[in-house]
């Protein structure tokens, strides 16, 4: 992100006289270029291209960066709006000549478009099905922003460093948005599955799916986007895979009732439903480093560990201590009981129903760290942010370095 901003300002400075560098006009023009650059890169990150995920180390990191690119694009766009991006010493011209009223309208709409994109993306109170359709407008709205910088009279020519920089990023951004909106359903890796069995209780459901024709390869700890072919359940949602790879190609998911969509899925899931599975994503995998492993799961964050427990080929379960935080009355369905799986693998399971301040958690955590050594413990975490903050505090108390912690950012909005 910092590179994008620095490159935007640096390319812009090459197009204006040095005597005008330290002015509000320069700040405004550079901020406008930075805003367009950040928006374009946000579009690239939103396309779910595999090579992008590999660079960031997981789609969760991609979406986290995608969100902040949008936030900072709005911040720089606001600076561009507040200050006039013009100076009497500059030689200015529009790359794309438009009538004056149209140019003014495009300028105003570009900021409104950027504001809408970011505010809608950050508003977690909007139901997912509504948010998803509004978020699809990001691509068309980005075209308005591009039209603004092309029609805006500025010292940035198309063949200048800043012009080439903006044109390259804009093309990438438009290509990424077009791919995500139009080509992703047909070109991305996906397959049709059928819901084979359902194990549910009042708050969660365990789903086992079998492939209709071909199966999708995956690694335990990864996740998929599921689109059920039933009205009200068609919007693709991300769910962590709750099983290891099997010969028959079956794949399992554990879904907790946490919102409108998931509550409906818990109620209506039944054998025979067909599902479009887009996978695999994520890089949350077991690490061979260290003498001891500590797994910490909070709530629905238990899912990737259920998959790890079923991966018999991985082995090394005798060195695992698994802390499972749960809320009494919201236990998992019978088919997803971690106690049974942990016993089969010889994993030490510590159920915690009273939160991270529980003495049994802090005491046993400190014992494992002391026995293996702070630098020889590998901690894998999946759960809510509050629990993560408590874990980091406990790590500092016991001397465990930050780089011994691996966790996934599974809140995409």
C-alpha positions as MATLAB code, in Angstrom:
seq = 'XXXXXXXXXXXXXXXXXXXXXXXXXXXXXXXXXXXXXXXXXXXXXXXXXXXXXXXXXXXXXXXXXXXXXXXXXXXXXXXXXXXXXXXXXXXXXXXXXXXXXXXXXXXXXXXXXXXXXXXXXXXXXXXXXXXXXXXXXXXXXXXXXXXXXXXXXXXXXXXXXXXXXXXXXXXXXXXXXXXXXXXXXXXXXXXXXXXXXXXXXXXXXXXXXXXXXXXXXXXXXXXXXXXXXXXXXXXXXXXXXXXXXXXXXXXXXXXXXXXXXXXXXXXXXXXXXXXXXXXXXXXXXXXXXXXXXXXXXXXXXXXXXXXXXXXXXXXXXXXXXXXXXXXXXXXXXXXXXXXXXXXXXXXXXXXXXXXXXXXXXXXXXXXXXXXXXXXXXXXXXXXXXXXXXXXXXXXXXXXXXXXXXXXXXXXXX';
ca = [
       0.000    0.000    0.000;
       2.786    2.409    0.920;
       4.533    1.556   -2.347;
       1.422    2.495   -4.337;
       1.147    5.874   -2.610;
       4.857    6.679   -2.918;
       4.917    5.635   -6.592;
       1.823    7.749   -7.301;
       3.327   10.899   -5.803;
       6.770   10.257   -7.310;
       5.386    9.796  -10.826;
       3.303   12.959  -10.434;
       6.263   15.085   -9.273;
       8.056   14.305  -12.528;
       5.264   16.062  -14.442;
       5.278   19.427  -12.607;
       7.874   22.188  -12.006;
       9.945   21.647   -8.869;
       8.981   25.095   -7.614;
       5.388   23.938   -7.181;
       6.087   20.702   -5.344;
       5.289   22.076   -1.877;
       1.749   23.287   -2.462;
      -1.800   22.201   -1.739;
      -2.339   21.798   -5.495;
       0.423   19.197   -5.617;
      -0.973   17.479   -2.543;
      -4.405   17.347   -4.182;
      -3.151   16.042   -7.524;
      -0.933   13.414   -5.917;
      -3.760   12.321   -3.628;
      -6.058   11.920   -6.619;
      -3.526    9.721   -8.399;
      -2.980    7.704   -5.226;
      -6.745    7.214   -4.799;
      -7.123    5.857   -8.337;
      -4.096    3.591   -7.866;
      -5.422    2.179   -4.600;
      -8.860    1.569   -6.116;
      -7.332   -0.236   -9.085;
      -5.264   -2.485   -6.841;
      -8.313   -3.165   -4.656;
     -10.086   -4.414   -7.791;
      -7.139   -6.681   -8.585;
      -7.213   -8.132   -5.079;
     -10.957   -8.693   -5.290;
     -10.698  -10.959   -8.354;
      -9.602  -14.021   -6.308;
      -6.734  -14.755   -8.689;
      -4.606  -17.603   -7.337;
      -1.302  -15.847   -7.976;
      -2.469  -12.910   -5.849;
      -3.451  -15.234   -3.014;
      -0.029  -16.897   -3.165;
       1.729  -13.531   -2.831;
      -0.285  -12.571    0.257;
      -0.264  -15.996    1.880;
      -3.995  -16.599    1.846;
      -7.261  -15.115    0.633;
      -8.014  -13.840    4.146;
      -4.950  -11.552    3.950;
      -5.950  -10.546    0.429;
      -9.393   -9.398    1.562;
      -7.999   -7.622    4.622;
      -5.658   -5.620    2.370;
      -8.492   -5.131   -0.144;
     -10.575   -3.481    2.584;
      -7.822   -1.121    3.695;
      -6.982   -0.162    0.131;
     -10.555    1.045   -0.194;
     -10.419    2.952    3.103;
      -7.216    4.760    2.153;
      -8.503    5.415   -1.363;
     -11.420    7.278    0.212;
      -9.026    9.207    2.476;
      -6.836   10.346   -0.431;
      -9.919   10.997   -2.567;
     -11.225   13.308    0.162;
      -7.950   15.280    0.164;
      -8.194   15.546   -3.629;
     -11.739   16.896   -3.294;
     -10.948   19.466   -0.579;
      -7.994   21.142   -2.308;
      -7.876   22.447   -5.868;
      -5.565   20.323   -8.031;
      -4.448   23.210  -10.207;
      -1.595   25.723  -10.382;
      -1.028   28.675  -12.705;
       2.496   27.422  -13.491;
       1.283   24.063  -14.730;
       0.651   23.256  -18.359;
      -2.608   21.370  -18.267;
      -4.756   19.477  -20.733;
      -7.372   16.757  -20.627;
      -6.479   13.357  -22.054;
     -10.139   12.817  -22.967;
     -12.035   15.974  -23.913;
     -15.588   16.041  -22.615;
     -18.161   18.862  -22.508;
     -17.688   21.070  -19.452;
     -20.949   20.027  -17.703;
     -20.108   16.349  -18.264;
     -16.609   16.811  -16.874;
     -18.025   18.467  -13.758;
     -20.624   15.728  -13.330;
     -18.020   12.978  -13.697;
     -15.787   14.696  -11.134;
     -18.577   14.810   -8.569;
     -19.831   11.319   -9.318;
     -16.324    9.849   -8.997;
     -16.071   10.910   -5.353;
     -19.635    9.796   -4.597;
     -18.845    6.456   -6.266;
     -15.711    5.966   -4.173;
     -17.537    6.919   -0.975;
     -20.367    4.481   -1.719;
     -17.987    1.618   -2.456;
     -16.100    2.010    0.819;
     -18.994    2.800    3.152;
     -21.100   -0.059    1.826;
     -18.182   -2.456    2.140;
     -17.517   -1.473    5.767;
     -21.121   -1.475    6.963;
     -21.565   -4.846    8.660;
     -25.207   -4.092    9.474;
     -26.210   -4.533    5.843;
     -27.459   -8.103    5.202;
     -24.940  -10.080    3.169;
     -27.313  -10.694    0.253;
     -27.914   -6.933   -0.071;
     -24.272   -6.009    0.512;
     -23.082   -8.464   -2.120;
     -25.203   -6.956   -4.885;
     -24.241   -3.411   -3.948;
     -20.591   -4.409   -3.866;
     -20.884   -5.653   -7.450;
     -21.251   -1.999   -8.445;
     -17.600   -1.408   -7.510;
     -16.481   -2.315  -11.047;
     -18.861    0.021  -12.944;
     -18.246    2.803  -10.395;
     -14.499    2.455  -10.929;
     -15.094    3.289  -14.605;
     -16.517    6.651  -13.494;
     -13.345    7.319  -11.499;
     -11.224    6.495  -14.569;
     -13.363    8.832  -16.682;
     -12.640   11.582  -14.168;
      -8.857   11.353  -14.375;
      -8.977   11.111  -18.173;
     -11.215   14.196  -18.559;
      -9.632   16.255  -15.771;
      -7.297   19.050  -16.958;
      -3.962   18.298  -15.332;
      -0.221   18.313  -16.119;
      -0.294   14.507  -16.332;
      -0.050   13.416  -19.961;
      -0.883    9.865  -20.996;
       2.757    9.213  -22.030;
       4.218   10.688  -18.837;
       5.353    8.465  -15.935;
       2.190    9.290  -14.001;
       0.011    8.713  -17.069;
       1.603    5.343  -17.787;
       1.325    4.417  -14.100;
      -2.364    5.281  -13.960;
      -3.176    3.695  -17.318;
      -1.458    0.427  -16.389;
      -3.197    0.138  -13.024;
      -6.545    1.164  -14.507;
      -6.334   -1.532  -17.173;
      -5.445   -4.119  -14.524;
      -8.278   -2.948  -12.305;
     -10.868   -3.012  -15.083;
      -9.669   -6.440  -16.241;
      -9.905   -7.778  -12.681;
     -13.396   -6.344  -12.166;
     -14.593   -7.715  -15.510;
     -13.172  -11.137  -14.691;
     -14.854  -11.219  -11.268;
     -18.220   -9.973  -12.545;
     -18.442  -11.831  -15.869;
     -15.913  -14.664  -16.147;
     -15.358  -15.938  -12.607;
     -18.395  -18.289  -12.534;
     -17.136  -20.153  -15.603;
     -13.335  -19.885  -15.405;
     -12.652  -20.348  -11.690;
     -12.085  -23.784  -10.183;
     -15.450  -25.111   -9.033;
     -17.577  -28.236   -9.158;
     -21.090  -29.366   -8.415;
     -21.672  -31.393   -5.240;
     -24.733  -32.967   -3.672;
     -25.576  -32.746    0.019;
     -25.333  -36.330    1.237;
     -25.918  -36.098    4.994;
     -26.906  -33.501    7.573;
     -26.190  -33.508   11.310;
     -27.770  -30.529   13.035;
     -28.783  -29.052   16.346;
     -30.439  -25.743   17.198;
     -27.310  -23.636   16.587;
     -25.155  -25.444   14.019;
     -25.166  -27.967   11.204;
     -22.567  -30.403    9.863;
     -22.841  -30.975    6.119;
     -21.222  -33.747    4.096;
     -21.170  -33.277    0.325;
     -20.252  -35.716   -2.448;
     -19.161  -34.704   -5.948;
     -21.659  -35.086   -8.769;
     -18.916  -35.653  -11.333;
     -15.432  -34.384  -10.499;
     -13.937  -33.614   -7.100;
     -11.892  -30.604   -6.055;
      -8.503  -31.251   -4.408;
      -7.827  -29.398   -1.168;
      -5.644  -29.374    1.923;
      -7.110  -29.555    5.457;
      -7.452  -26.046    6.824;
      -8.544  -24.442    3.551;
     -11.997  -23.040    2.843;
     -14.509  -22.828   -0.007;
     -17.321  -20.618   -1.231;
     -20.639  -22.481   -1.305;
     -23.672  -21.611   -3.404;
     -26.705  -23.781   -2.649;
     -29.166  -24.176   -5.492;
     -32.174  -23.042   -3.512;
     -33.823  -19.630   -3.325;
     -32.403  -17.653   -0.438;
     -29.230  -19.741   -0.271;
     -27.692  -19.022   -3.681;
     -25.326  -16.227   -2.600;
     -21.807  -17.714   -2.355;
     -20.597  -17.726    1.264;
     -17.146  -18.735    2.561;
     -16.994  -21.752    4.878;
     -13.948  -23.565    6.216;
     -13.646  -27.194    5.154;
     -14.255  -29.500    8.115;
     -12.726  -32.686    6.722;
      -9.596  -34.142    5.192;
      -9.462  -35.446    1.621;
     -11.218  -38.792    1.108;
     -11.144  -41.375   -1.660;
     -14.772  -40.758   -2.620;
     -14.118  -37.019   -2.970;
     -16.570  -36.108   -0.212;
     -16.096  -32.848    1.636;
     -17.606  -31.603    4.904;
     -18.502  -28.208    6.361;
     -19.572  -27.107    9.818;
     -21.841  -24.036    9.808;
     -22.792  -22.048   12.895;
     -26.001  -19.986   12.982;
     -24.532  -16.478   13.209;
     -26.681  -14.434   10.813;
     -29.718  -14.476    8.526;
     -28.087  -16.662    5.880;
     -26.447  -19.181    8.193;
     -29.561  -19.414   10.376;
     -31.600  -20.273    7.295;
     -29.014  -22.800    6.166;
     -29.081  -24.519    9.571;
     -32.877  -24.758    9.333;
     -33.274  -25.770    5.689;
     -30.258  -27.951    4.886;
     -31.456  -31.382    3.757;
     -29.936  -34.295    1.843;
     -30.281  -34.013   -1.905;
     -29.589  -30.289   -2.243;
     -27.076  -29.484   -4.972;
     -24.240  -27.103   -4.185;
     -21.717  -25.251   -6.324;
     -18.360  -25.404   -4.534;
     -15.649  -22.860   -5.412;
     -12.364  -23.991   -3.875;
      -9.793  -24.239   -2.479;
      -8.709  -20.999   -0.788;
      -6.601  -20.156    2.247;
      -3.184  -21.120    3.588;
      -4.049  -22.128    7.164;
      -2.093  -25.371    7.343;
      -0.198  -27.265   10.017;
       3.433  -26.361   10.456;
       6.159  -28.978   11.113;
       8.203  -26.500   13.169;
       8.773  -26.779   16.908;
       8.625  -29.477   19.565;
       4.999  -28.836   20.559;
       1.844  -27.601   18.909;
      -0.877  -25.585   20.595;
      -4.195  -25.360   18.780;
      -6.663  -22.753   19.989;
     -10.205  -22.605   18.601;
     -12.996  -20.248   19.542;
     -16.578  -20.910   18.456;
     -16.877  -21.703   14.765;
     -13.074  -21.391   14.580;
     -12.920  -25.064   15.562;
     -13.640  -26.057   11.956;
     -10.106  -26.140   10.484;
      -8.908  -28.169   13.460;
     -11.640  -30.729   12.799;
     -10.101  -31.126    9.344;
      -6.579  -31.432   10.766;
      -7.712  -34.129   13.192;
      -9.029  -36.196   10.287;
      -5.778  -36.021    8.333;
      -4.256  -39.336    9.425;
      -1.359  -38.992    6.971;
      -0.071  -35.875    8.733;
       0.615  -37.641   12.046;
       2.542  -36.046   14.941;
      -0.651  -35.736   16.986;
       1.044  -36.754   20.231;
       2.676  -33.329   20.486;
      -0.633  -31.393   20.130;
      -2.519  -29.654   22.934;
      -5.906  -28.497   21.671;
      -7.766  -25.753   23.577;
     -11.398  -25.620   22.495;
     -13.348  -22.541   23.650;
     -17.101  -22.916   23.409;
     -20.302  -21.443   24.800;
     -22.438  -23.809   26.907;
     -25.689  -24.531   25.113;
     -24.067  -23.993   21.698;
     -22.273  -27.308   21.347;
     -21.396  -28.732   17.939;
     -23.510  -31.325   16.112;
     -22.712  -34.945   16.919;
     -20.920  -35.514   13.597;
     -18.482  -32.699   14.409;
     -17.612  -33.635   17.995;
     -13.917  -32.747   18.533;
     -13.734  -34.975   21.629;
     -14.221  -38.130   19.569;
     -11.686  -37.081   16.933;
      -9.112  -35.984   19.525;
      -9.377  -39.295   21.363;
      -8.872  -41.239   18.114;
      -5.686  -39.288   17.331;
      -4.261  -39.149   20.843;
      -4.562  -35.357   20.988;
      -4.842  -33.691   24.380;
      -8.156  -31.807   24.259;
      -8.895  -29.097   26.830;
     -12.478  -27.826   26.674;
     -12.879  -24.279   28.011;
     -16.382  -22.963   28.644;
     -15.474  -19.962   30.819;
     -13.307  -17.828   28.522;
      -9.565  -17.094   28.145;
      -9.169  -16.071   31.791;
      -9.921  -19.653   32.874;
      -7.157  -20.903   35.217;
      -7.020  -24.305   33.483;
      -6.258  -22.628   30.163;
      -3.552  -20.284   31.430;
      -1.953  -22.973   33.595;
      -1.823  -25.680   30.912;
      -0.664  -23.183   28.247;
       2.228  -22.092   30.472;
       3.143  -25.731   31.181;
       3.353  -26.632   27.470;
       5.471  -23.544   26.773;
       7.821  -24.290   29.670;
       8.281  -27.933   28.651;
       8.993  -27.248   24.965;
      10.600  -23.825   25.269;
       8.985  -20.526   24.146;
      10.765  -20.579   20.785;
       9.864  -24.236   20.125;
       6.074  -23.892   20.390;
       3.930  -23.584   17.278;
       0.593  -21.907   18.026;
      -2.287  -22.157   15.562;
      -5.324  -19.997   16.294;
      -8.765  -19.597   14.751;
     -11.413  -17.621   16.589;
     -12.787  -14.162   17.435;
     -10.575  -11.082   17.749;
     -11.174  -10.722   21.487;
      -9.794  -14.183   22.146;
      -6.831  -13.438   19.885;
      -5.964  -10.326   21.927;
      -6.045  -12.388   25.122;
      -3.821  -15.019   23.529;
      -1.234  -12.442   22.456;
      -1.162  -11.104   26.004;
      -0.597  -14.621   27.382;
       2.167  -15.191   24.834;
       3.971  -12.080   26.051;
       3.637  -13.249   29.651;
       5.151  -16.647   28.832;
       7.836  -15.285   26.481;
       6.519  -16.845   23.251;
       7.739  -14.843   20.203;
       5.085  -13.351   17.911;
       6.344  -15.365   14.938;
       5.283  -18.612   16.656;
       1.612  -17.675   16.121;
      -0.334  -18.461   12.965;
      -3.932  -17.399   12.552;
      -6.521  -16.740    9.874;
      -8.519  -13.539    9.335;
     -11.848  -15.139    8.616;
     -14.011  -11.989    8.900;
     -14.055  -10.812    5.289;
     -16.297   -7.784    5.731;
];
